Every structure is written in C-alpha cells, then in structure tokens.
C-alpha cells in the first residue's frame, strides 16, 4: 500500500516518480504533494534527495516498492537527459516519461538514434525558475500561471500527451504546444539570448570602481539580474541550442556594428537619425511583448510614491490603494541613494492615474509624476 493518501484534486492519480531533485524537480514534487499526489524522488546526489524529502517533496524512490508509476518526470541536467529518459522508459514500461529540459530537439534526436520507445515519451519545458538553485530554493507554487511547453512527436501516444499536459495543468501552469524545433527557436530568442546579453553586460562590471557602481539604478539591476544564474547549467543549455542562438547573435552583431559605426562619428550626416531609428526599433520590439495575463500589450501610466524606510509602509500604501479602488498593473521598488526613503513605482490603467494621484496625495502620500 502507498505511504501517501491521494486526494484526487488534480488530473494525475499517481504515483509520480521525479528523477532529479534540483530546483525544478523538487518544486514539481512539492506542487504535486500539495495536491495529494504520491511522489517518489531519485537523485544521484544523496544530499539533494535527502533535502527534497525533508522539505516534503516526496519519499525516496525505494519506498515505492512494487508500485508502477503513472508518470516519470526526468529533471536531470540537459547533457544527461537523454540517458536518463532512455533508462526510465526501460525501467517503467507502463509509465509515460517526460523531461523538463530547456532544450528539446537535441534530446529528441538522441533518443531517436537509440530507438527508444517514443510512444510513451513527451518532451516538455516549464518556463519558470529562480536565480537560486538546488532543492532548498524549491517552491510548490513556482509554476503557477507560468508557461509550460509540451512538445509531442508523431510517435507520442494520445495518453502520453494527456499525461504531460495534466502534469502542467495540475501545477497551475499555462500549457502551450510546440514542435521541438519551434520550441528551441523560440527559447533561443526569449530566454537564451537575454541570458547571454545580461551576462555580457555584467562582465563589463568586474573592474568598475565601486564609487561608479554606487550610481547604479533599477536599469542596471533589471538588465543584469539573470547574470547571477548557474554557469554550469547555462554551459549545457547554450551548447545544446547553439545553432539557434548563434543565428540570433549574428543579427545582434550586425546591429552592434551598426551602432558602433554610428557612434564613432556621431556628428556625421544621418548619424542622429540612425540612432533614433535604432531606439525606435527597440521601442517597437518591446511593445510586442505580451501584457498582463498574456494578453495584448497595453500602455500603462506610471507614478512614484515616496515611502519612509521603516516597517509597514509599503503594506499600508498597498492597502490604501485597494481602499481607493484602483487595481495595480505592476509595481517596482527602489531606494533613494543616501536617504532613508523608498520609491514605489506603480503602474495603473491611464484612466485611473489622476484619481490615484489625487487620492494618495489627499491621504498624505508624497507622489511624483
């Protein structure tokens, strides 16, 4: 008999085996356990596995006994994913096997050359994560409202695809379906390129004097945030998707050479027009990024509220905005250099902007527009 009680709050019945107890694997375990699904964990690192067990992501695989899992989730590093998937297909002949690696075509091609049973395999990719890694950083709600790409093949059975989609749905993700090639092309642009550009920018900061870095604001912090990601993982990701990434980098190189050529003689005829055009092209690209809840992009109005740097001020501000009856679309925090003042940047619909400014000012808040 299973050591778990299944409450039937999702589409999966379980048990589910999760191979790999890093950030994503452990988060999957936590999310499924929160829905009453039996989860068993396996990891080459006894320490990682023990931590994942201790925080409630599942039980050690040995505790499953003779039960047959409904689903096996391979959450291994990309460079060994095909090996682990092949072994899981052989070890669990009645289970659907999915992987969650961030590249898909290379793994699929590798499995095809091995003549693996692709009828029970579906490649997937949850587009979620954190800068922190390992099981201690895991969160059961990590995938809530985040994209989760399912990449079935011609060989994938309807039942296998259904199980893959059920996993994402039970964890609160928003499911999309791509081919492996479509997926790799898309993530090269929206995920892998931002990582490369962020790391290249952060590289420039290594020898920068600290007094210069003291001038840094949210722009630098925002654009270098993901430069803190795990180098070992990104070596594998970029290596596996190098063909797609390098094609985009060729275009970036052309744009960079164009900008360098213009800035080498900024007073030349047409130079300012070229700079303005380059910035405008960036505006146009940024405006195409989907807006709130994945809907079409919207133009929001921003205002900044100054808050004293003491406990409870931001909570009080948000409470009063709710009392005013205005819905926040976005929120950012920054601190004033050298002063005990925080700056809360608030985004609202344009129709609510003036109302909110007036109402907050009447309540004693210092509002900048």
C-alpha positions in Angstrom: 0.0 0.0 0.0 1.2 3.5 -0.8 2.6 5.6 2.0 0.6 8.5 0.6 -3.1 9.4 0.5 -4.3 10.6 -2.8 -7.0 13.3 -2.6 -7.9 13.5 -6.3 -7.6 17.3 -6.5 -5.9 17.2 -10.0 -5.8 15.3 -13.2 -2.9 12.9 -12.3 -3.7 10.0 -10.0 -0.1 9.0 -9.3 2.2 7.8 -8.2 4.7 10.1 -9.9 8.5 9.4 -9.9 10.7 12.5 -10.1 14.3 11.9 -11.2 16.4 14.9 -10.2 15.8 16.9 -7.1 17.2 20.3 -8.1 15.1 23.5 -8.1 12.6 22.3 -10.7 12.3 18.7 -9.8 11.8 19.4 -6.1 9.3 22.2 -7.0 7.3 19.7 -9.0 7.3 17.3 -6.1 6.2 19.9 -3.7 3.4 21.1 -6.1 2.1 17.6 -6.7 2.3 16.7 -3.0 0.2 19.8 -2.3 -2.5 18.3 -4.5 -2.3 14.9 -2.8 -0.4 13.0 -5.5 2.1 10.3 -4.3 5.6 11.4 -5.4 8.8 9.4 -5.2 12.2 11.0 -5.6 15.5 9.9 -7.0 18.8 11.8 -7.4 22.4 10.8 -7.9 23.2 13.2 -5.0 22.1 11.7 -1.7 22.2 15.1 -0.1 19.9 16.7 -2.7 17.5 13.9 -2.4 17.5 14.0 1.4 16.8 17.7 1.4 14.0 17.3 -1.0 12.5 14.5 1.1 12.9 16.6 4.3 11.0 19.6 2.9 8.1 17.4 1.8 8.6 17.0 -1.9 8.1 13.2 -1.8 9.6 10.0 -0.4 12.7 8.2 -1.5 12.2 6.0 -4.6 13.0 2.9 -2.6 9.8 3.5 -0.6 7.7 2.9 -3.8 8.2 -0.8 -3.7 6.5 -2.7 -6.5 4.1 0.1 -7.4 4.0 1.1 -11.1 4.2 4.9 -11.6 1.7 6.7 -13.8 4.3 9.3 -14.8 8.1 9.7 -14.6 9.4 13.2 -14.7 13.1 13.5 -15.7 14.5 16.7 -14.1 18.2 15.9 -14.9 20.7 18.3 -16.4 20.4 18.7 -20.2 23.6 16.8 -21.0 22.4 13.6 -19.4 18.6 13.9 -20.0 18.5 11.5 -23.0 20.4 8.9 -21.0 18.0 9.2 -18.0 14.9 9.2 -20.3 16.1 6.1 -22.1 16.7 4.3 -18.8 13.3 5.4 -17.4 11.5 4.1 -20.4 13.1 0.7 -19.9 12.7 0.7 -16.1 9.0 1.7 -16.1 7.4 0.0 -19.2 3.9 1.2 -18.3 4.6 4.8 -17.5 4.6 8.0 -19.5 8.1 9.6 -19.3 8.5 13.4 -19.7 11.6 15.5 -19.4 11.7 19.2 -18.4 15.0 20.2 -20.0 15.2 23.6 -21.6 16.2 22.3 -25.0 14.2 19.7 -26.9 15.4 18.9 -30.4 18.8 17.6 -29.4 17.3 15.3 -26.8 14.6 14.0 -29.1 17.2 13.3 -31.9 19.4 11.5 -29.4 16.5 9.3 -28.3 15.6 8.5 -31.9 19.1 7.3 -32.7 18.8 4.9 -29.7 15.5 3.6 -31.0 13.8 4.5 -27.7 10.0 3.9 -27.3 8.9 7.4 -28.2 5.2 6.4 -27.9 5.5 6.9 -24.1 7.8 10.0 -24.2 6.9 13.6 -24.4 9.4 16.5 -24.1 8.2 19.4 -22.0 9.7 22.7 -20.7 8.3 24.7 -17.8 9.3 28.3 -18.4 9.9 29.0 -14.7 12.8 29.3 -12.4 14.8 31.4 -10.0 18.3 32.7 -9.8 18.8 30.4 -6.8 19.3 26.7 -7.4 19.0 23.4 -5.6 16.2 21.8 -3.6 16.3 24.4 -0.8 15.2 27.1 -3.3 12.2 25.0 -4.5 8.6 26.3 -4.2 5.4 24.4 -4.8 3.8 27.4 -6.5 6.8 28.0 -8.8 4.9 27.1 -11.9 1.6 28.9 -11.2 0.5 30.9 -14.2 3.8 30.3 -15.9 4.1 28.9 -19.5 4.8 25.2 -19.8 5.6 24.0 -23.3 4.6 20.5 -24.3 6.4 19.1 -27.4 4.8 15.8 -28.6 6.2 13.9 -31.5 4.5 12.0 -34.2 5.2 8.9 -32.2 3.7 10.2 -28.9 0.5 8.4 -27.9 -2.6 10.4 -27.0 -2.3 9.1 -23.4 1.3 10.2 -23.1 0.4 13.7 -24.3 -2.6 13.8 -22.0 -0.3 12.9 -19.0 2.2 15.6 -19.9 -0.5 18.2 -20.2 -2.0 17.0 -16.9 1.3 17.5 -15.1 1.5 21.1 -16.2 -2.2 21.8 -15.5 -2.1 20.3 -12.0 0.9 22.6 -11.2 -1.1 25.6 -12.3 0.9 26.3 -15.4 -0.4 27.6 -18.8 0.1 24.9 -21.4 1.4 25.6 -24.9 2.1 23.1 -27.6 5.1 23.4 -30.0 7.3 21.1 -32.0 10.7 20.6 -30.6 12.3 22.7 -33.4 9.7 25.5 -32.8 10.4 25.4 -29.1 14.2 25.7 -29.5 13.9 28.6 -31.9 11.5 30.4 -29.5 13.5 30.0 -26.3 16.7 30.9 -28.1 15.2 34.4 -28.5 13.1 34.9 -25.4 15.2 33.0 -22.9 18.7 32.2 -24.0 19.6 35.5 -25.7 18.5 37.5 -22.7 20.8 35.4 -20.5 23.7 35.9 -22.9 23.1 39.7 -23.1 22.7 40.0 -19.3 25.9 38.1 -18.7 27.9 40.1 -21.3 26.7 43.4 -19.7 27.5 42.2 -16.2 31.0 41.1 -17.4 31.8 44.8 -18.0 31.2 45.5 -14.3 34.0 43.3 -13.0 36.7 46.0 -12.8 34.4 49.0 -12.4 35.2 51.2 -9.4 32.7 50.9 -6.5 32.1 54.6 -6.5 30.9 54.3 -10.1 28.7 51.3 -9.3 27.1 53.3 -6.4 25.3 55.3 -9.1 23.5 52.2 -10.4 19.7 52.3 -10.5 17.0 49.9 -11.5 18.0 49.9 -15.1 21.3 48.2 -14.4 19.8 45.9 -11.8 17.0 44.8 -14.0 19.2 44.0 -17.0 21.8 42.1 -15.0 19.5 40.2 -12.7 19.7 36.9 -14.5 23.5 37.2 -14.9 23.5 35.6 -11.4 22.3 32.3 -12.9 24.2 29.0 -12.6 27.1 28.9 -15.1 27.3 25.1 -15.3 23.7 24.8 -16.3 23.9 27.6 -18.9 27.0 26.0 -20.5 24.8 22.9 -21.2 21.8 24.9 -22.4 23.7 27.1 -24.8 25.8 24.2 -26.1 22.7 22.2 -26.8 20.9 25.0 -28.6 24.0 26.7 -30.1 22.7 26.6 -33.7 19.5 28.5 -32.9 21.3 31.0 -30.5 24.1 31.8 -32.9 21.7 32.7 -35.7 20.2 35.4 -33.5 23.6 36.6 -32.3 24.6 37.2 -35.9 21.7 39.7 -36.1 22.8 41.2 -32.8 26.3 41.5 -34.1 25.1 43.4 -37.2 23.1 45.8 -35.0 26.1 46.3 -32.7 28.4 47.0 -35.6 25.9 49.5 -37.0 25.7 51.3 -33.6 29.5 51.3 -33.2 29.9 52.8 -36.7 27.4 55.5 -36.0 28.9 56.4 -32.6 32.4 56.6 -34.0 31.3 59.7 -35.8 28.0 60.9 -34.1 28.2 64.3 -35.9 28.1 62.7 -39.4 25.2 63.3 -41.7 22.4 60.9 -40.8 24.0 59.7 -37.6 21.4 61.1 -35.2 18.6 59.7 -37.4 20.2 56.3 -37.3 20.4 56.4 -33.5 16.8 57.5 -33.3 15.8 54.7 -35.6 17.7 52.1 -33.6 16.0 53.3 -30.4 12.6 53.3 -32.2 13.1 49.7 -33.4 13.7 48.8 -29.8 10.5 50.5 -28.8 8.6 48.6 -31.4 10.0 45.3 -30.3 9.4 45.9 -26.6 5.8 46.9 -27.3 5.2 43.4 -28.8 5.9 41.6 -25.5 2.5 40.3 -24.3 1.0 42.2 -21.4 -0.8 41.2 -18.2 -2.1 37.6 -18.1 -0.5 37.0 -21.6 -3.0 39.4 -23.3 -2.1 42.0 -25.8 0.4 44.7 -24.8 -1.2 47.7 -23.1 0.1 51.2 -22.3 0.0 51.9 -18.6 0.6 55.1 -16.6 3.3 55.2 -14.0 3.6 57.2 -10.8 6.2 57.1 -8.0 5.3 57.2 -4.3 7.9 58.1 -1.7 7.7 56.0 1.4 9.7 56.2 4.6 12.2 53.3 5.0 10.5 51.7 8.1 8.4 48.6 8.6 4.8 48.5 7.4 4.9 51.5 5.0 4.6 49.6 1.7 1.9 47.4 3.2 0.0 50.5 4.3 0.4 52.0 0.8 -0.9 48.9 -0.9 -3.9 48.7 1.5 -4.8 52.3 0.8 -4.6 51.8 -2.9 -7.0 48.9 -2.5 -9.4 51.1 -0.4 -9.3 53.8 -3.2 -10.5 51.1 -5.6 -7.6 51.1 -8.1 -6.1 47.9 -9.4 -2.3 47.8 -9.7 -0.9 46.5 -13.0 2.7 46.4 -12.0 4.9 47.5 -9.1 8.7 48.1 -8.7 10.8 49.1 -5.7 13.9 51.2 -5.5 15.7 53.1 -2.8 16.9 56.7 -2.8 20.7 56.8 -2.6 21.9 58.3 0.7 18.4 58.8 2.1 16.1 56.6 4.2 13.4 56.8 1.6 12.0 54.1 -0.6 10.5 54.7 -4.0 7.5 52.6 -5.1 6.8 52.8 -8.8 3.2 52.0 -9.5 1.6 51.1 -12.9 -2.1 51.6 -13.4 -4.5 52.0 -16.3 -4.4 55.5 -17.7 -8.0 56.1 -16.7 -7.1 55.6 -13.1 -3.9 57.6 -13.0 -5.3 61.0 -12.0 -7.8 59.5 -9.5 -5.0 57.7 -7.7 -2.6 60.6 -7.6 -5.2 62.9 -6.1 -6.5 60.3 -3.6 -3.0 59.3 -2.4 -2.0 63.0 -2.1 -5.1 63.7 0.0 -4.1 60.8 2.3 -0.7 62.4 2.9 1.5 60.4 0.5 4.3 62.1 -1.5 3.5 61.4 -5.1 5.9 62.1 -8.0 4.6 62.0 -11.6 
